[in-house]
Amino acid sequence: MQGIREIADIVKQNNNFVITSHVNPDGDSLGCELALAHFLRKIGKSATILNHNETPKFYEFLDKRNELIKFHPDLHKDIILNTDVIFVVDTNQSDRLRSLEKPVLQSKAIKVIIDHHLEAGDFADFYLIDSEATSTAEILYKFLLSMDNDIIDYDIAHPLYTAIMTDTGSFRFPRTDIETHQIIAHLLHFGVDPTEVYSKVYESWTLGRMRLLGEVLDTAKTEYDGKLAYIVCSQKMFDATGTTEVETDNFTNYPMSIEGVQIGLLFNELDDGIKISFRSKGDIPVNELAKEFGGGGHKNAAGARLFGVKLEEIVKEVIMKAQKYV
């Protein structure tokens, strides 16, 4: 990774920081935001976390001090415009910041990206990117230790552990290796409870979310001799169960769990468009399929968001174009 020394100097030379991440934050993005904010405050800096969305309920346990703030232009725009440094974690595309994109781009603050996704957008001043890392949290962990080998405490370890656990699929995704477990072992030294974290993230569902999963699983279909499986979540399902897109987090695990499936897809119908989550096994570059729809991501995990399209039509088109990948 390049840029660690330069970014360390930026941290030392500045005092006011804003931290943000992508629309619909997940465990990796939220964990990184909180860990980085705790670190900055520990060394005497000011840090404000601003996100486009509210924090999903099943991640609220990380935020006992109410540090994760939903961005409101009237209240927070000036904070972004007047800060010294803006950290963008777990994304490298400015459009994924949604309501924060314009003020972030307008701000004269130094912009720093810490991320593990491919094909970074050209809007920041410094990039700390490792596309081979299991998570952005793994990169952040190494950066923090480069700043101070004794800096980690429970308030940093707890969100970092949660971030790595969720982005590795509870340590089962392909990039999980010896180093990943060594990092996790180190974080556990600071009192992180693996049982508690897992239970909060995966065993604290609302009844509405459980009903949503039932309706979504009822849509499951396979194509190409069972090598591709997909599920569909319509706006009607969200309305009927009192849920939102955020609560489909990890639903992609279900089509991928079907025997023989190489590609799994989740289609979410939203108020303003369609979100598609792509997953694959082995050497299938599902990110290339996502690119055909304006998206991107990792080789085995990617996404795309489309506007002005109909659910039924986009499902057919994606399935058709997926044939050459299975």
C-alpha positions as CSV (number, residue, x, y, z in Angstrom):
1,M,0.0,0.0,0.0
2,Q,1.3,3.4,-0.9
3,G,0.5,6.7,0.9
4,I,0.7,5.6,4.6
5,R,3.5,8.0,5.4
6,E,1.8,10.9,3.6
7,I,-1.6,10.3,5.2
8,A,0.1,9.9,8.6
9,D,1.6,13.4,8.1
10,I,-1.8,14.8,7.2
11,V,-3.2,13.4,10.4
12,K,-0.4,14.9,12.5
13,Q,-0.6,18.3,10.8
14,N,-4.3,18.9,11.0
15,N,-6.9,19.1,13.7
16,N,-10.5,18.9,12.3
17,F,-11.7,15.9,10.5
18,V,-14.9,14.7,8.8
19,I,-15.4,11.0,8.2
20,T,-18.0,9.6,5.8
21,S,-18.8,6.6,3.6
22,H,-21.2,5.1,1.0
23,V,-24.9,5.2,0.9
24,N,-26.6,2.4,2.9
25,P,-23.6,1.9,5.2
26,D,-22.6,-1.7,6.2
27,G,-20.6,-3.2,9.0
28,D,-17.2,-2.4,7.3
29,S,-18.0,1.2,6.6
30,L,-19.6,1.9,10.0
31,G,-16.9,0.0,11.9
32,C,-14.1,2.0,10.1
33,E,-15.8,5.3,10.7
34,L,-16.1,4.7,14.4
35,A,-12.6,3.2,14.8
36,L,-11.0,6.1,12.9
37,A,-13.0,8.7,14.9
38,H,-12.0,7.1,18.2
39,F,-8.3,7.1,17.1
40,L,-8.4,10.7,16.0
41,R,-10.0,11.8,19.3
42,K,-7.5,9.7,21.3
43,I,-4.6,11.7,19.8
44,G,-6.3,15.0,20.4
45,K,-8.1,15.7,17.1
46,S,-11.7,16.7,16.4
47,A,-13.7,14.1,14.3
48,T,-17.3,14.2,13.0
49,I,-19.0,11.2,11.3
50,L,-21.6,12.1,8.7
51,N,-23.6,9.6,6.6
52,H,-26.3,9.9,4.0
53,N,-28.4,7.3,5.7
54,E,-29.4,6.6,9.3
55,T,-27.6,3.7,10.9
56,P,-29.3,0.3,10.4
57,K,-30.8,-0.9,13.7
58,F,-28.7,-4.0,13.8
59,Y,-25.5,-1.9,13.9
60,E,-26.7,0.6,16.5
61,F,-24.9,-1.4,19.2
62,L,-21.6,0.0,17.8
63,D,-22.7,3.6,18.4
64,K,-23.4,3.9,22.1
65,R,-22.3,7.5,22.1
66,N,-24.5,8.5,19.1
67,E,-21.5,9.5,16.9
68,L,-23.0,8.3,13.6
69,I,-24.9,11.4,12.3
70,K,-27.3,11.4,9.5
71,F,-26.3,14.3,7.2
72,H,-28.7,17.3,6.9
73,P,-27.4,20.1,4.6
74,D,-28.7,22.9,6.7
75,L,-27.0,21.6,9.8
76,H,-23.8,20.0,8.5
77,K,-22.8,21.5,5.2
78,D,-20.6,24.1,6.8
79,I,-18.8,21.4,8.8
80,I,-17.8,19.7,5.6
81,L,-16.8,23.0,3.9
82,N,-14.7,24.2,6.8
83,T,-13.0,21.1,8.0
84,D,-9.3,20.4,7.5
85,V,-9.5,16.8,6.2
86,I,-12.2,14.6,4.9
87,F,-11.8,10.8,5.2
88,V,-13.9,8.7,2.9
89,V,-13.9,5.0,3.9
90,D,-15.0,1.9,2.2
91,T,-15.8,3.6,-1.1
92,N,-13.8,5.4,-3.8
93,Q,-16.7,6.8,-5.9
94,S,-18.0,10.2,-5.1
95,D,-21.5,9.5,-6.3
96,R,-21.9,6.8,-3.6
97,L,-21.8,9.6,-1.0
98,R,-25.2,10.7,-2.4
99,S,-26.3,13.9,-0.5
100,L,-22.8,14.5,0.8
101,E,-21.2,14.3,-2.7
102,K,-21.7,18.0,-3.6
103,P,-20.3,19.5,-0.3
104,V,-17.4,17.0,-0.2
105,L,-16.4,18.0,-3.8
106,Q,-16.9,21.7,-3.0
107,S,-14.8,21.6,0.2
108,K,-11.2,22.7,0.0
109,A,-10.3,20.2,2.7
110,I,-7.7,17.5,2.0
111,K,-9.6,14.4,0.8
112,V,-8.3,11.0,1.8
113,I,-9.7,7.6,0.7
114,I,-9.2,4.4,2.6
115,D,-10.8,1.5,0.7
116,H,-10.4,-2.0,-0.7
117,H,-12.5,-1.7,-3.9
118,L,-11.2,-1.5,-7.5
119,E,-11.3,1.4,-10.0
120,A,-11.0,4.4,-7.8
121,G,-12.7,7.6,-8.9
122,D,-10.5,10.7,-9.3
123,F,-11.7,13.1,-6.7
124,A,-9.4,12.7,-3.7
125,D,-5.9,13.9,-2.9
126,F,-4.6,10.8,-1.3
127,Y,-5.6,7.1,-1.7
128,L,-4.9,4.2,0.6
129,I,-6.3,1.3,-1.3
130,D,-5.5,-2.4,-1.2
131,S,-7.9,-4.4,-3.4
132,E,-6.6,-7.6,-2.0
133,A,-7.6,-6.8,1.5
134,T,-10.5,-8.6,3.0
135,S,-12.1,-5.3,4.2
136,T,-11.4,-1.6,4.5
137,A,-11.0,-2.3,8.3
138,E,-8.0,-4.5,7.6
139,I,-6.3,-1.6,5.8
140,L,-7.3,0.9,8.6
141,Y,-6.0,-1.5,11.2
142,K,-2.6,-1.5,9.6
143,F,-2.6,2.3,9.2
144,L,-3.4,2.9,12.8
145,L,-0.6,0.6,14.0
146,S,1.8,2.4,11.6
147,M,0.8,5.6,13.5
148,D,1.2,4.1,17.0
149,N,1.8,0.5,17.7
150,D,0.1,0.8,21.1
151,I,-2.9,2.9,20.0
152,I,-5.6,0.2,19.8
153,D,-8.0,-0.1,22.7
154,Y,-11.5,-1.6,23.1
155,D,-13.2,1.4,21.5
156,I,-11.1,0.9,18.4
157,A,-10.9,-2.9,18.4
158,H,-14.7,-3.5,18.8
159,P,-15.8,-1.7,15.6
160,L,-12.8,-3.0,13.7
161,Y,-13.6,-6.6,14.7
162,T,-17.3,-6.1,13.6
163,A,-16.2,-4.6,10.3
164,I,-13.8,-7.5,9.4
165,M,-16.3,-10.1,10.6
166,T,-19.1,-8.8,8.4
167,D,-17.0,-8.1,5.3
168,T,-15.5,-11.6,5.4
169,G,-18.9,-13.3,5.8
170,S,-17.9,-14.4,9.4
171,F,-14.4,-15.3,8.1
172,R,-15.5,-17.6,5.3
173,F,-15.0,-15.6,2.1
174,P,-12.0,-16.4,-0.2
175,R,-9.5,-13.7,0.9
176,T,-9.7,-14.8,4.6
177,D,-6.3,-16.0,5.4
178,I,-3.7,-16.5,8.2
179,E,-3.1,-12.7,8.5
180,T,-6.9,-12.1,8.8
181,H,-7.1,-14.4,11.8
182,Q,-3.9,-12.9,13.3
183,I,-5.5,-9.4,13.2
184,I,-8.7,-10.8,14.7
185,A,-6.7,-12.5,17.5
186,H,-5.0,-9.2,18.3
187,L,-8.3,-7.4,18.4
188,L,-9.7,-10.0,20.8
189,H,-7.0,-9.1,23.3
190,F,-8.9,-5.8,24.0
191,G,-12.1,-7.5,25.3
192,V,-14.2,-7.9,22.2
193,D,-16.8,-10.5,22.6
194,P,-17.3,-12.5,19.4
195,T,-20.6,-14.0,20.5
196,E,-22.0,-10.6,21.4
197,V,-21.0,-9.1,18.0
198,Y,-22.4,-12.0,16.0
199,S,-25.6,-12.0,17.9
200,K,-26.1,-8.2,17.5
201,V,-25.5,-8.3,13.8
202,Y,-27.1,-11.6,12.7
203,E,-29.5,-12.6,15.5
204,S,-31.4,-9.3,16.2
205,W,-33.9,-9.3,13.4
206,T,-37.2,-7.7,13.5
207,L,-40.3,-9.7,12.7
208,G,-40.8,-7.6,9.6
209,R,-37.3,-8.5,8.3
210,M,-38.0,-12.2,8.9
211,R,-41.2,-11.9,7.0
212,L,-39.5,-10.0,4.2
213,L,-36.9,-12.8,3.9
214,G,-39.8,-15.3,3.6
215,E,-41.4,-13.4,0.8
216,V,-38.1,-12.9,-1.0
217,L,-37.1,-16.6,-0.8
218,D,-40.4,-17.4,-2.4
219,T,-39.2,-15.6,-5.5
220,A,-36.1,-17.8,-5.9
221,K,-35.4,-19.1,-9.4
222,T,-32.5,-20.8,-11.1
223,E,-31.2,-20.6,-14.7
224,Y,-28.6,-22.3,-16.8
225,D,-28.9,-25.8,-15.3
226,G,-28.8,-24.4,-11.8
227,K,-25.6,-22.5,-12.1
228,L,-27.3,-19.1,-11.6
229,A,-29.9,-18.3,-8.9
230,Y,-31.6,-15.1,-8.1
231,I,-34.2,-13.5,-5.8
232,V,-36.3,-10.4,-6.1
233,C,-37.4,-7.9,-3.5
234,S,-40.2,-5.6,-4.7
235,Q,-41.3,-2.3,-3.3
236,K,-44.6,-4.0,-2.4
237,M,-42.7,-6.4,-0.2
238,F,-41.0,-3.6,1.7
239,D,-44.3,-1.9,2.2
240,A,-46.1,-5.0,3.4
241,T,-43.4,-5.9,5.9
242,G,-42.5,-2.4,7.1
243,T,-38.9,-2.8,6.0
244,T,-36.4,-1.0,3.8
245,E,-33.6,-1.9,1.5
246,V,-31.1,-1.9,4.3
247,E,-32.7,-5.0,5.8
248,T,-31.9,-7.1,2.7
249,D,-28.2,-7.0,3.9
250,N,-26.8,-10.5,3.4
251,F,-29.8,-11.8,1.6
252,T,-27.4,-12.7,-1.3
253,N,-26.2,-15.5,0.9
254,Y,-29.3,-17.5,0.2
255,P,-29.1,-17.9,-3.6
256,M,-25.4,-18.7,-3.2
257,S,-26.3,-21.4,-0.8
258,I,-28.1,-23.5,-3.4
259,E,-26.1,-26.5,-4.5
260,G,-24.4,-26.0,-7.9
261,V,-24.9,-22.3,-8.0
262,Q,-22.0,-20.3,-9.3
263,I,-23.6,-16.8,-9.6
264,G,-26.2,-15.4,-7.1
265,L,-28.2,-12.2,-7.7
266,L,-30.5,-10.0,-5.6
267,F,-32.7,-7.4,-7.2
268,N,-34.1,-4.7,-4.9
269,E,-36.8,-2.5,-6.3
270,L,-36.5,1.0,-4.8
271,D,-38.4,4.2,-5.0
272,D,-36.0,5.7,-7.5
273,G,-34.6,2.6,-9.3
274,I,-33.3,-0.9,-9.0
275,K,-30.3,-2.0,-7.0
276,I,-28.6,-5.3,-8.0
277,S,-26.2,-7.3,-5.8
278,F,-24.0,-9.7,-7.7
279,R,-22.1,-12.7,-6.1
280,S,-20.0,-15.5,-7.6
281,K,-17.8,-18.4,-6.7
282,G,-14.3,-19.2,-7.9
283,D,-12.9,-17.5,-10.9
284,I,-16.1,-16.0,-12.2
285,P,-15.6,-12.2,-12.5
286,V,-19.0,-11.1,-11.5
287,N,-17.8,-7.5,-11.3
288,E,-17.5,-7.6,-15.1
289,L,-21.2,-8.4,-15.3
290,A,-21.9,-5.5,-12.9
291,K,-19.9,-3.2,-15.1
292,E,-22.3,-3.9,-18.0
293,F,-24.9,-2.2,-15.8
294,G,-22.8,0.7,-14.7
295,G,-21.7,-0.9,-11.5
296,G,-18.5,-2.5,-10.2
297,G,-16.9,-4.1,-7.1
298,H,-14.8,-7.1,-6.4
299,K,-14.3,-10.2,-8.5
300,N,-16.8,-12.2,-6.5
301,A,-18.9,-9.5,-5.0
302,A,-20.2,-6.4,-6.8
303,G,-23.2,-4.1,-7.2
304,A,-25.0,-1.8,-9.5
305,R,-27.8,0.8,-9.2
306,L,-30.0,1.8,-12.1
307,F,-32.6,4.5,-12.5
308,G,-35.6,4.8,-14.8
309,V,-35.9,1.1,-15.4
310,K,-38.6,-1.5,-14.7
311,L,-37.9,-4.4,-12.4
312,E,-39.2,-7.1,-14.7
313,E,-37.2,-5.8,-17.7
314,I,-33.9,-5.4,-15.9
315,V,-34.2,-8.9,-14.3
316,K,-34.5,-10.4,-17.8
317,E,-31.6,-8.4,-19.2
318,V,-29.3,-9.2,-16.4
319,I,-30.1,-12.9,-16.6
320,M,-29.5,-12.9,-20.3
321,K,-26.1,-11.2,-20.1
322,A,-25.1,-13.4,-17.2
323,Q,-25.1,-16.5,-19.5
324,K,-21.5,-15.9,-20.7
325,Y,-20.2,-15.9,-17.2
326,V,-21.5,-19.2,-15.9
